[in-house]
């Protein structure tokens, strides 16, 4: 793609990088075949190629973002399926991230939009606040028809009927083992701590059973993904910096073989810390953290796990952040098969379920259609249980099916001697 940035514009490292990404695009349109929002809406501007044209025009002109550009960029799920499909290797992820930050700086949103985004950024990354908000949403659900905005109604609908008690295992501590083979830090997530405590507990049980010492670092918090995808760079970088310092304190202390992450949306962001801080004094530490970060299935694939014969038909949902963001496609399925599960996949395994962080709250209609399609193709394979590697996907799919939805690690924990997942025990 030909670009027309001035020398003065290219002096900005962000614009210089955007220029390189834009020039890699050859307009082929192959990305439209795997773009979820384009599949639902059929609008060229809701495809990666269309958004690239909008972003190019916005950045080259140097003008504030207009409402049309904002609308179509907001509709992007950041599923990154386009990057898997693109034959030219266009780095769409970093281009749309730059565009969102530019929009945040130059565009004044409507009052309701500003309020919702501000509220989400100050509640979801903080487990205590998030728990209180979900309790309040549950109480307010009978009054949802009075809500002035469909997104507020979607937020009330997404609140679960029951919340688990906070897990003591999510507090900073070390889970020691008699004969330590490896030592890892576990990122416990923020929303996950509130919505499903079974995931981290199963992860700790499984790792310690395999001789891996697990530490939950002091000072660790939200990975920064939520604010990062809203274009709130300062907030996202502040969250990331806290984690970098917390992880490096452990790495320089007793040492770390890996930073294990069982929420793939967080994993994609942590693995990008090195890029986020490439011009920052924390660059070296950020790169070290990114190099240590591993999805739980990625880490388990590197150590010996005993085989089993569980004999259950598992519908595997490949989270976008895992298959497209981290390029981890086979490890979860291979581990499940080794544990004796029969693994089946939906016809549209490359397409997003519609969760995408806060997308199901901010774009509820598109999200609902993507959920309907994903659930239909999963149920068509007649699974006894659905497994996924990301809490957002689990909540999204679980709200549309009666088939139990669990984390992959819960099934692996069960297969190696742990308890049967609670959702299967009923």
C-alpha positions as CSV (number, residue, x, y, z in Angstrom):
1,X,0.0,0.0,0.0
2,X,1.4,3.4,-0.9
3,X,1.5,5.9,1.9
4,X,2.1,9.7,2.0
5,X,3.4,10.6,5.4
6,X,5.7,13.6,5.7
7,X,9.2,13.5,7.1
8,X,8.0,15.4,10.1
9,X,5.3,12.7,10.7
10,X,7.7,9.9,10.3
11,X,9.9,11.4,13.0
12,X,7.3,10.0,15.4
13,X,8.3,6.4,16.1
14,X,4.6,5.4,16.3
15,X,3.8,6.9,12.9
16,X,7.0,5.4,11.5
17,X,5.9,2.0,12.6
18,X,2.4,2.4,11.3
19,X,3.8,3.4,8.0
20,X,5.8,0.2,7.8
21,X,2.7,-1.9,8.6
22,X,0.5,0.0,6.2
23,X,3.0,-0.4,3.3
24,X,3.0,-4.2,3.9
25,X,-0.7,-4.5,3.0
26,X,-1.3,-5.5,-0.7
27,X,-5.1,-5.0,-0.6
28,X,-5.7,-8.8,-1.4
29,X,-8.7,-9.0,0.8
30,X,-8.0,-12.5,2.1
31,X,-8.5,-11.2,5.6
32,X,-12.2,-10.6,4.9
33,X,-12.8,-14.4,4.8
34,X,-11.8,-14.9,8.5
35,X,-12.9,-11.5,10.0
36,X,-15.9,-12.1,12.4
37,X,-17.3,-8.6,12.2
38,X,-17.2,-8.7,8.4
39,X,-18.9,-12.1,8.4
40,X,-21.8,-10.7,10.5
41,X,-22.1,-7.1,9.0
42,X,-20.9,-7.6,5.4
43,X,-19.5,-4.0,5.4
44,X,-16.0,-3.6,3.8
45,X,-15.2,-1.0,6.5
46,X,-15.8,-3.6,9.1
47,X,-13.1,-5.8,7.7
48,X,-9.3,-5.5,8.4
49,X,-8.7,-4.1,4.9
50,X,-11.4,-1.5,5.3
51,X,-10.2,-0.5,8.7
52,X,-6.6,-0.2,7.4
53,X,-7.8,2.3,4.8
54,X,-9.6,4.3,7.5
55,X,-6.6,4.3,9.8
56,X,-4.3,5.3,7.0
57,X,-6.4,8.3,6.0
58,X,-6.8,9.3,9.7
59,X,-3.0,9.1,10.5
60,X,-1.8,10.6,7.2
61,X,-4.1,13.6,7.5
62,X,-3.2,14.2,11.1
63,X,-6.8,15.1,11.9
64,X,-8.7,14.1,15.0
65,X,-10.5,10.8,14.5
66,X,-14.0,11.2,13.1
67,X,-17.1,9.3,14.2
68,X,-17.1,7.0,11.2
69,X,-13.5,5.8,11.8
70,X,-14.2,5.4,15.5
71,X,-17.3,3.3,14.8
72,X,-15.6,0.8,12.6
73,X,-12.4,0.6,14.7
74,X,-14.6,0.0,17.8
75,X,-16.3,-2.9,16.0
76,X,-12.9,-4.7,15.6
77,X,-12.7,-7.6,18.1
78,X,-8.9,-7.8,17.9
79,X,-9.3,-11.5,17.4
80,X,-6.3,-11.4,15.1
81,X,-7.7,-14.0,12.7
82,X,-6.7,-11.7,9.9
83,X,-3.0,-12.0,10.9
84,X,-3.2,-15.8,10.7
85,X,-4.7,-15.4,7.2
86,X,-2.7,-12.6,5.8
87,X,-0.1,-13.8,3.2
88,X,1.9,-10.5,3.5
89,X,2.4,-10.7,7.3
90,X,0.7,-7.4,8.0
91,X,1.1,-6.6,11.7
92,X,-2.6,-5.6,12.1
93,X,-2.4,-6.0,15.9
94,X,0.0,-3.2,16.5
95,X,-1.6,-1.0,13.8
96,X,-5.1,-1.1,15.4
97,X,-3.5,-0.7,18.9
98,X,-1.9,2.5,17.6
99,X,-5.2,3.7,16.1
100,X,-7.1,3.1,19.3
101,X,-4.5,5.2,21.2
102,X,-4.8,7.9,18.6
103,X,-8.6,7.9,18.8
104,X,-8.4,8.1,22.6
105,X,-6.2,11.2,22.4
106,X,-8.1,13.0,19.6
107,X,-11.7,12.0,19.7
108,X,-14.4,13.1,22.2
109,X,-16.9,10.3,22.6
110,X,-20.5,10.8,23.6
111,X,-21.3,11.0,27.3
112,X,-22.7,7.5,27.7
113,X,-19.8,5.9,25.8
114,X,-17.3,7.8,27.9
115,X,-19.1,6.8,31.1
116,X,-19.2,3.1,30.2
117,X,-15.6,2.9,29.2
118,X,-14.4,4.8,32.2
119,X,-16.5,2.5,34.5
120,X,-15.2,-0.7,32.9
121,X,-11.6,0.4,33.1
122,X,-12.0,1.2,36.8
123,X,-13.9,-1.9,37.8
124,X,-13.0,-5.1,35.9
125,X,-9.2,-5.0,36.5
126,X,-9.8,-4.9,40.2
127,X,-11.2,-8.1,41.7
128,X,-12.8,-6.5,44.8
129,X,-14.5,-3.8,42.8
130,X,-15.6,-6.3,40.1
131,X,-17.2,-8.6,42.6
132,X,-19.2,-5.8,44.1
133,X,-20.2,-4.6,40.7
134,X,-21.5,-8.1,39.7
135,X,-23.5,-8.4,43.0
136,X,-25.0,-4.9,42.2
137,X,-25.8,-6.0,38.6
138,X,-27.5,-9.1,39.8
139,X,-29.7,-7.0,42.2
140,X,-30.4,-4.5,39.4
141,X,-31.3,-7.1,36.7
142,X,-35.1,-6.9,37.3
143,X,-35.0,-3.3,36.4
144,X,-33.0,-3.6,33.2
145,X,-35.9,-2.5,31.0
146,X,-35.5,0.9,32.6
147,X,-31.8,1.2,31.5
148,X,-31.3,3.9,28.8
149,X,-28.6,2.1,26.9
150,X,-28.6,-1.5,25.4
151,X,-25.0,-1.9,26.6
152,X,-26.1,-1.4,30.2
153,X,-28.8,-4.0,29.7
154,X,-26.1,-6.4,28.3
155,X,-23.9,-5.8,31.4
156,X,-26.8,-6.8,33.6
157,X,-27.5,-9.9,31.6
158,X,-23.9,-11.0,31.8
159,X,-23.8,-11.0,35.6
160,X,-23.8,-14.6,36.8
161,X,-26.5,-15.8,39.2
162,X,-23.9,-17.1,41.6
163,X,-20.3,-16.1,42.4
164,X,-17.7,-18.4,44.0
165,X,-16.1,-17.3,47.3
166,X,-12.7,-15.6,46.9
167,X,-10.0,-18.3,46.7
168,X,-7.2,-18.1,49.3
169,X,-5.0,-19.5,46.6
170,X,-5.1,-16.2,44.7
171,X,-3.3,-14.4,47.4
172,X,0.5,-13.8,47.1
173,X,2.2,-17.0,48.3
174,X,4.4,-19.9,47.3
175,X,3.1,-23.5,46.8
176,X,6.2,-25.5,47.6
177,X,6.8,-29.1,46.4
178,X,9.0,-31.8,48.0
179,X,11.3,-32.3,45.0
180,X,11.2,-29.2,42.9
181,X,11.7,-29.8,39.2
182,X,10.8,-26.3,38.1
183,X,9.6,-23.0,39.6
184,X,7.0,-20.8,37.9
185,X,5.1,-17.6,38.7
186,X,1.3,-17.9,38.1
187,X,-0.6,-15.0,36.8
188,X,-4.0,-15.3,38.5
189,X,-5.9,-12.8,36.3
190,X,-8.4,-10.2,37.5
191,X,-11.9,-11.1,36.2
192,X,-11.0,-14.8,36.5
193,X,-10.4,-14.6,40.2
194,X,-14.0,-13.4,40.6
195,X,-15.9,-15.5,38.0
196,X,-14.2,-18.9,38.3
197,X,-11.8,-19.7,41.1
198,X,-11.7,-23.4,40.0
199,X,-9.3,-22.5,37.2
200,X,-6.4,-21.3,39.3
201,X,-6.9,-23.9,41.9
202,X,-6.8,-26.7,39.3
203,X,-3.7,-25.1,37.8
204,X,-1.8,-25.1,41.1
205,X,-2.9,-28.7,41.9
206,X,-1.7,-29.9,38.5
207,X,1.6,-28.1,38.5
208,X,2.6,-29.1,42.1
209,X,1.5,-32.7,41.4
210,X,4.1,-32.6,38.5
211,X,6.8,-31.2,40.8
212,X,6.5,-27.6,39.8
213,X,6.8,-25.0,42.6
214,X,4.2,-22.2,42.0
215,X,4.5,-18.7,43.3
216,X,1.8,-16.0,43.2
217,X,4.0,-12.8,43.2
218,X,3.4,-9.9,45.5
219,X,2.4,-6.8,43.7
220,X,1.0,-8.5,40.6
221,X,-2.3,-7.3,39.1
222,X,-4.2,-6.8,35.9
223,X,-2.1,-7.5,32.8
224,X,-3.4,-4.2,31.2
225,X,-5.2,-5.8,28.3
226,X,-8.5,-4.2,29.0
227,X,-7.3,-0.6,29.1
228,X,-4.8,-1.3,26.3
229,X,-7.5,-2.3,23.9
230,X,-9.5,0.9,24.9
231,X,-6.5,3.0,23.8
232,X,-5.8,4.1,27.3
233,X,-2.0,3.7,27.0
234,X,-0.9,5.3,30.3
235,X,-3.2,3.1,32.3
236,X,-2.3,0.0,30.4
237,X,1.4,0.7,30.7
238,X,1.1,1.4,34.5
239,X,-0.5,-2.0,35.0
240,X,2.1,-3.7,32.9
241,X,5.0,-2.0,34.7
242,X,3.7,-3.2,38.0
243,X,3.6,-6.8,36.7
244,X,7.1,-6.5,35.2
245,X,8.5,-5.4,38.5
246,X,6.7,-8.1,40.4
247,X,7.8,-10.9,38.0
248,X,11.4,-9.7,37.8
249,X,11.6,-9.6,41.6
250,X,10.9,-13.3,41.6
251,X,13.1,-14.0,38.6
252,X,16.1,-12.2,40.3
253,X,15.3,-13.8,43.7
254,X,14.6,-17.6,43.7
255,X,14.5,-17.7,39.9
256,X,11.8,-18.6,37.4
257,X,11.6,-21.1,34.7
258,X,8.4,-19.6,33.3
259,X,5.5,-17.2,34.0
260,X,2.5,-19.5,33.6
261,X,-0.7,-17.8,32.3
262,X,-4.0,-19.7,32.1
263,X,-6.1,-16.8,30.6
264,X,-5.0,-16.6,27.0
265,X,-6.1,-13.0,26.6
266,X,-3.7,-12.0,29.4
267,X,-1.0,-14.2,27.9
268,X,-1.1,-12.4,24.5
269,X,-0.7,-9.1,26.2
270,X,2.1,-10.2,28.6
271,X,4.0,-11.7,25.6
272,X,3.8,-8.3,24.0
273,X,5.3,-6.4,27.0
274,X,8.7,-6.3,25.3
275,X,7.1,-4.5,22.4
276,X,5.0,-2.2,24.5
277,X,8.1,-1.0,26.4
278,X,10.6,-1.1,23.6
279,X,11.3,2.7,24.0
280,X,11.1,2.6,27.8
281,X,13.8,2.3,30.5
282,X,12.0,-0.9,31.5
283,X,12.6,-2.4,28.0
284,X,15.1,-5.0,29.1
285,X,13.0,-6.3,32.0
286,X,9.8,-6.2,29.8
287,X,11.5,-8.3,27.2
288,X,12.7,-10.8,29.8
289,X,9.1,-11.1,31.1
290,X,7.7,-11.6,27.6
291,X,10.3,-14.3,27.0
292,X,9.3,-16.1,30.2
293,X,5.6,-16.0,29.6
294,X,3.9,-19.2,28.6
295,X,0.3,-20.4,28.3
296,X,-0.4,-23.2,30.7
297,X,-0.8,-25.7,27.8
298,X,2.4,-24.4,26.2
299,X,4.3,-25.0,29.5
300,X,2.7,-28.4,30.1
301,X,3.8,-29.6,26.6
302,X,7.4,-29.2,27.7
303,X,7.1,-31.5,30.7
304,X,6.1,-35.2,31.1
305,X,2.5,-35.8,32.0
306,X,1.2,-39.3,32.6
307,X,-1.3,-40.6,30.1
308,X,-4.9,-41.5,31.1
309,X,-8.1,-42.9,29.7
310,X,-10.9,-40.5,30.5
311,X,-13.3,-41.5,27.7
312,X,-15.2,-38.2,27.5
313,X,-16.1,-36.3,24.3
314,X,-14.7,-32.8,24.5
315,X,-15.6,-30.0,22.2
316,X,-12.5,-27.9,22.1
317,X,-13.0,-24.1,21.6
318,X,-9.8,-22.4,20.4
319,X,-9.7,-19.0,21.9
320,X,-8.6,-16.3,19.4
321,X,-5.9,-15.0,21.8
322,X,-4.4,-18.5,21.9
323,X,-4.6,-19.7,18.3
324,X,-4.1,-16.3,16.6
325,X,-2.5,-14.1,19.2
326,X,0.0,-16.7,20.5
327,X,-0.1,-19.2,17.6
328,X,-0.7,-22.1,20.0
329,X,-3.1,-24.4,18.1
330,X,-2.1,-28.1,18.8
331,X,-0.8,-28.1,22.4
332,X,-4.2,-28.0,24.2
333,X,-5.7,-30.7,21.9
334,X,-2.7,-32.9,22.1
335,X,-2.7,-32.7,25.9
336,X,-6.4,-33.6,26.1
337,X,-5.9,-36.5,23.8
338,X,-3.0,-37.8,25.9
339,X,-5.3,-37.6,28.9
340,X,-7.7,-40.0,27.1
341,X,-10.3,-37.5,26.0
342,X,-11.9,-37.6,22.6
343,X,-11.4,-34.1,21.1
344,X,-13.8,-32.6,18.5
345,X,-13.7,-29.1,17.0
346,X,-16.5,-26.9,15.6
347,X,-16.6,-26.2,11.9
348,X,-15.8,-22.5,12.4
349,X,-12.9,-23.1,14.8
350,X,-11.0,-20.1,13.5
351,X,-13.8,-17.6,14.2
352,X,-14.3,-15.6,17.4
353,X,-17.0,-16.5,19.9
354,X,-17.8,-12.8,20.4
355,X,-16.4,-12.3,23.9
356,X,-13.2,-10.4,23.1
357,X,-12.5,-8.7,26.4
358,X,-15.3,-6.2,26.9
359,X,-16.6,-6.5,23.3
360,X,-19.7,-8.5,24.4
361,X,-20.6,-5.5,26.7
362,X,-19.7,-2.7,24.3
363,X,-21.0,-4.3,21.1
364,X,-23.7,-6.7,22.4
365,X,-25.6,-7.3,19.1
366,X,-22.6,-8.4,17.0
367,X,-21.3,-10.3,20.0
368,X,-24.6,-12.2,20.4
369,X,-24.7,-13.2,16.8
370,X,-21.1,-14.5,16.9
371,X,-22.0,-16.4,20.1
372,X,-25.0,-18.0,18.4
373,X,-22.9,-19.2,15.5
374,X,-20.1,-20.5,17.7
375,X,-22.5,-22.4,20.1
376,X,-24.4,-23.9,17.2
377,X,-21.3,-25.4,15.6
378,X,-19.9,-26.6,18.9
379,X,-23.2,-28.3,19.8
380,X,-23.3,-29.9,16.3
381,X,-20.4,-32.0,17.3
382,X,-22.4,-33.3,20.3
383,X,-19.8,-32.8,23.0
384,X,-20.3,-33.9,26.6
385,X,-18.2,-31.0,27.8
386,X,-16.7,-27.9,26.1
387,X,-13.1,-26.9,26.9
388,X,-11.5,-23.5,26.4
389,X,-8.4,-21.7,27.6
390,X,-9.8,-18.2,28.3
391,X,-12.3,-17.1,30.9
392,X,-14.0,-14.6,28.6
393,X,-14.7,-17.4,26.0
394,X,-16.0,-19.7,28.8
395,X,-18.5,-17.2,30.1
396,X,-19.6,-16.2,26.6
397,X,-20.2,-19.7,25.4
398,X,-21.5,-20.9,28.7
399,X,-24.3,-18.3,28.5
400,X,-25.5,-19.8,25.3
401,X,-25.5,-23.6,25.9
402,X,-26.5,-26.2,28.4
403,X,-23.3,-28.2,27.7
404,X,-20.8,-27.7,30.7
405,X,-17.9,-25.4,29.8
406,X,-14.7,-25.8,31.7
407,X,-11.0,-24.8,31.3
408,X,-8.7,-27.2,29.6
409,X,-6.5,-27.3,32.7
410,X,-9.5,-28.5,34.8
411,X,-9.8,-31.6,32.6
412,X,-6.0,-32.2,32.8
413,X,-6.1,-31.8,36.6
414,X,-8.9,-34.4,36.8
415,X,-7.1,-36.8,34.4
416,X,-3.9,-36.8,36.6
417,X,-5.6,-37.3,40.0
418,X,-7.4,-34.1,40.8
419,X,-11.2,-33.8,41.5
420,X,-13.8,-34.0,38.8
421,X,-14.6,-30.4,37.6
422,X,-17.5,-29.0,39.6
423,X,-19.5,-28.3,36.4
424,X,-19.4,-32.0,35.5
425,X,-20.2,-33.3,39.0
426,X,-23.8,-32.1,39.0
